[in-house]
């Protein structure tokens, strides 16, 4: 958010700015909510369940997104297991939810669970971790979860449902998009619910074409890009802000 503030000093063509300047501020709650919707879609697809009560979710990483995701999962009645390399983050989350189980960061990938939710480093699905997975679903907020595309193929062959990272963690991007029309937190949370339908469409393509979900996601994205390629969209949400840039705001206040 602070980086976006500096960029906003020079140009109005930026989103993700602080709430004080008409932006959305920290996008992590919305990213986490989108991940929650993605987990729900994945559980529906793989386990034919409409709720998360009793579903075992192993969350790797308790940064901004991971911590918010834990909060959402607890509210949904999921059984949550957590791990983070920072003991203070683990202690903080256990202060709020004393009943959750903690495991060593080296053991979270091998933990037996329904859903493995990577919310830390990328490339967590690799040659070393693939044989160790004890989950039915991989659905988390981390970027670039597959070390290589072939690992997505391997998950497909193993019968592990993978929610492609750029689909499931799009909630933060959806949130800043709402800034373009005049920001509303309620509307942003409502928009992140689209992650559910987006993933269900990915899963549908995967089954219909018998391809891994990461390929299905790419095909869906390419189809949408082609479909809107000739359209020009105009947004006027910037007019809701009293100044074009932070620099202009500061200048006028002097």
C-alpha positions as CSV (number, residue, x, y, z in Angstrom):
1,X,0.0,0.0,0.0
2,X,2.8,2.4,0.8
3,X,4.4,1.8,-2.6
4,X,1.2,2.6,-4.3
5,X,1.0,5.8,-2.3
6,X,4.4,6.9,-3.7
7,X,3.2,6.0,-7.3
8,X,0.0,8.0,-6.7
9,X,2.1,11.0,-6.0
10,X,3.1,11.1,-9.6
11,X,0.1,9.6,-11.5
12,X,-3.6,9.0,-11.0
13,X,-3.4,5.8,-13.0
14,X,-2.9,3.5,-10.0
15,X,-5.1,1.5,-7.6
16,X,-4.5,-0.1,-4.3
17,X,-3.9,3.3,-2.6
18,X,-4.6,4.1,1.1
19,X,-8.2,4.6,2.2
20,X,-7.4,8.2,3.2
21,X,-7.0,9.0,-0.5
22,X,-10.1,7.2,-1.7
23,X,-8.6,3.9,-2.2
24,X,-9.1,0.4,-0.7
25,X,-6.1,0.1,1.5
26,X,-4.9,-3.3,2.5
27,X,-6.1,-5.9,-0.1
28,X,-5.3,-9.0,2.0
29,X,-8.7,-9.5,3.6
30,X,-10.3,-9.6,0.1
31,X,-7.6,-11.9,-1.3
32,X,-8.2,-14.2,1.7
33,X,-12.0,-14.1,1.1
34,X,-11.5,-15.0,-2.5
35,X,-9.3,-17.9,-1.4
36,X,-12.1,-19.0,1.0
37,X,-14.5,-19.0,-2.0
38,X,-12.0,-21.0,-3.9
39,X,-11.7,-23.6,-1.2
40,X,-15.5,-23.8,-1.0
41,X,-15.6,-24.4,-4.8
42,X,-12.9,-27.0,-4.6
43,X,-14.6,-28.9,-1.7
44,X,-17.8,-28.8,-3.7
45,X,-16.1,-30.2,-6.8
46,X,-14.0,-32.8,-5.1
47,X,-16.1,-33.8,-2.1
48,X,-19.6,-32.7,-3.1
49,X,-19.9,-30.7,0.1
50,X,-21.6,-27.3,0.3
51,X,-20.0,-26.4,3.6
52,X,-16.6,-26.5,5.4
53,X,-17.7,-27.9,8.7
54,X,-15.1,-30.4,9.9
55,X,-13.1,-30.0,6.7
56,X,-9.4,-30.3,7.6
57,X,-7.4,-27.3,6.1
58,X,-3.7,-27.0,6.5
59,X,-2.6,-23.4,6.1
60,X,1.0,-22.8,5.2
61,X,2.0,-19.2,6.1
62,X,0.3,-16.8,8.4
63,X,1.1,-13.5,6.8
64,X,-1.7,-11.0,6.0
65,X,-3.6,-13.3,3.6
66,X,-3.0,-16.5,5.6
67,X,-4.0,-15.0,8.9
68,X,-7.2,-13.6,7.4
69,X,-7.9,-16.9,5.8
70,X,-7.7,-18.7,9.1
71,X,-10.3,-16.3,10.6
72,X,-12.7,-17.0,7.7
73,X,-12.1,-20.8,7.9
74,X,-12.8,-20.9,11.7
75,X,-16.1,-19.0,11.1
76,X,-17.0,-21.7,8.5
77,X,-16.4,-24.4,11.1
78,X,-13.3,-25.9,9.4
79,X,-10.7,-27.8,11.3
80,X,-7.6,-25.7,10.8
81,X,-3.9,-26.7,11.1
82,X,-1.3,-23.9,10.7
83,X,2.4,-23.5,10.3
84,X,4.8,-20.5,9.8
85,X,8.5,-20.0,10.1
86,X,7.8,-17.0,12.4
87,X,6.8,-18.2,15.9
88,X,5.3,-14.8,16.7
89,X,2.8,-15.1,13.9
90,X,1.8,-18.5,15.1
91,X,1.4,-17.2,18.7
92,X,-0.7,-14.3,17.5
93,X,-3.1,-16.5,15.6
94,X,-3.4,-19.0,18.5
95,X,-4.3,-16.1,20.8
96,X,-7.4,-15.6,18.7
97,X,-8.1,-19.3,18.1
98,X,-6.5,-21.3,20.9
99,X,-8.0,-24.6,19.6
100,X,-6.2,-24.7,16.2
101,X,-3.4,-27.2,15.8
102,X,0.2,-26.0,15.0
103,X,2.7,-28.1,13.2
104,X,6.4,-27.6,12.3
105,X,6.8,-25.6,9.0
106,X,8.7,-28.6,7.6
107,X,5.7,-30.9,8.3
108,X,2.8,-28.8,6.9
109,X,3.2,-30.2,3.4
110,X,3.1,-33.8,4.7
111,X,0.2,-33.2,7.1
112,X,-2.9,-35.3,6.4
113,X,-5.7,-33.0,5.5
114,X,-8.5,-32.5,3.1
115,X,-7.2,-29.1,1.8
116,X,-3.6,-27.9,1.7
117,X,-3.7,-24.1,1.5
118,X,-0.2,-22.7,0.5
119,X,-0.1,-19.0,1.5
120,X,3.6,-18.4,1.7
121,X,6.4,-19.1,-0.8
122,X,6.0,-20.0,-4.4
123,X,7.0,-23.3,-6.1
124,X,5.8,-25.3,-3.1
125,X,4.6,-28.0,-5.4
126,X,7.8,-29.5,-6.7
127,X,9.6,-32.8,-7.2
128,X,10.4,-33.1,-3.5
129,X,7.0,-32.3,-2.1
130,X,4.7,-34.0,-4.6
131,X,5.3,-37.5,-3.3
132,X,4.7,-36.3,0.3
133,X,1.3,-34.7,-0.2
134,X,-1.6,-36.2,1.8
135,X,-4.4,-34.0,0.7
136,X,-7.3,-34.2,-1.8
137,X,-7.2,-30.5,-2.7
138,X,-4.6,-27.8,-3.1
139,X,-6.2,-24.3,-2.8
140,X,-4.3,-21.4,-1.3
141,X,-3.3,-17.8,-1.8
142,X,0.4,-18.2,-2.7
143,X,1.6,-17.1,-6.1
144,X,3.3,-19.5,-8.6
145,X,2.5,-22.6,-6.5
146,X,3.7,-25.0,-9.2
147,X,7.5,-25.1,-9.6
148,X,7.0,-26.2,-13.2
149,X,3.9,-26.8,-15.3
150,X,4.6,-30.5,-15.3
151,X,3.8,-30.5,-11.6
152,X,0.3,-29.5,-12.5
153,X,0.1,-32.5,-14.7
154,X,1.4,-34.7,-11.9
155,X,-1.3,-33.5,-9.5
156,X,-3.9,-34.2,-12.2
157,X,-2.6,-37.8,-12.6
158,X,-2.5,-38.3,-8.8
159,X,-6.2,-37.2,-8.5
160,X,-5.4,-34.1,-6.4
161,X,-7.6,-31.2,-7.3
162,X,-5.5,-28.0,-7.8
163,X,-7.1,-24.6,-7.8
164,X,-4.9,-22.5,-10.1
165,X,-3.2,-19.8,-8.1
166,X,-4.0,-16.8,-10.3
167,X,-7.7,-17.8,-10.2
168,X,-8.1,-18.4,-6.5
169,X,-6.0,-15.5,-5.3
170,X,-7.6,-12.9,-7.6
171,X,-9.7,-11.4,-4.7
172,X,-7.1,-8.7,-4.1
173,X,-7.2,-7.6,-7.7
174,X,-11.0,-7.6,-7.7
175,X,-10.8,-5.4,-4.7
176,X,-8.6,-2.7,-6.3
177,X,-10.7,-2.9,-9.4
178,X,-13.7,-1.6,-7.4
179,X,-11.7,1.6,-6.8
180,X,-12.3,2.5,-10.4
181,X,-16.0,2.9,-9.8
182,X,-15.8,4.6,-6.4
183,X,-14.7,2.3,-3.7
184,X,-17.1,0.3,-1.5
185,X,-15.8,-2.5,0.8
186,X,-19.2,-4.3,0.7
187,X,-19.1,-4.3,-3.1
188,X,-15.5,-5.5,-3.0
189,X,-16.3,-8.5,-0.8
190,X,-19.3,-9.3,-3.0
191,X,-17.1,-9.3,-6.1
192,X,-14.6,-11.7,-4.5
193,X,-17.4,-14.3,-4.4
194,X,-17.0,-14.6,-8.2
195,X,-13.9,-16.7,-7.4
196,X,-16.3,-19.6,-6.7
197,X,-17.9,-19.5,-10.1
198,X,-14.6,-18.9,-11.9
199,X,-13.1,-22.0,-10.4
200,X,-16.2,-24.1,-11.1
201,X,-15.8,-23.1,-14.7
202,X,-12.2,-24.1,-14.6
203,X,-13.1,-27.5,-13.2
204,X,-15.8,-27.9,-15.8
205,X,-13.3,-27.3,-18.6
206,X,-10.8,-29.6,-17.0
207,X,-13.3,-32.5,-16.9
208,X,-14.8,-31.8,-20.4
209,X,-11.4,-31.6,-22.1
210,X,-9.5,-34.0,-19.8
211,X,-6.7,-31.6,-19.0
212,X,-5.1,-30.4,-15.8
213,X,-6.8,-27.5,-14.1
214,X,-3.8,-25.2,-14.8
215,X,-4.3,-25.7,-18.5
216,X,-8.1,-25.3,-18.1
217,X,-7.5,-22.0,-16.4
218,X,-5.3,-20.7,-19.2
219,X,-7.8,-21.7,-21.8
220,X,-10.6,-19.9,-19.9
221,X,-8.5,-16.8,-19.6
222,X,-7.5,-16.9,-23.3
223,X,-11.2,-17.3,-24.3
224,X,-12.2,-14.3,-22.2
225,X,-9.3,-12.1,-23.5
226,X,-10.3,-13.0,-27.1
227,X,-13.9,-12.2,-26.4
228,X,-13.3,-8.7,-25.1
229,X,-10.4,-7.9,-27.3
230,X,-12.3,-5.5,-29.5
231,X,-14.2,-3.8,-26.7
232,X,-13.2,-0.5,-25.2
233,X,-14.2,0.1,-21.6
234,X,-14.3,3.5,-20.0
235,X,-14.2,4.0,-16.2
236,X,-15.0,7.3,-14.5
237,X,-14.5,6.3,-10.9
238,X,-11.5,8.6,-10.6
239,X,-13.8,11.5,-10.6
240,X,-14.9,10.4,-7.2
241,X,-11.5,11.5,-5.9
242,X,-11.1,15.2,-5.2
243,X,-7.6,15.4,-6.6
244,X,-5.9,13.7,-9.5
245,X,-2.7,12.7,-7.7
246,X,-1.3,12.9,-4.1
247,X,1.1,15.5,-5.3
248,X,-1.8,17.7,-6.5
249,X,-3.6,17.2,-3.3
250,X,-0.6,18.3,-1.3
251,X,0.0,21.3,-3.5
252,X,-3.6,22.5,-3.2
253,X,-3.5,22.2,0.6
254,X,-0.6,24.5,0.9
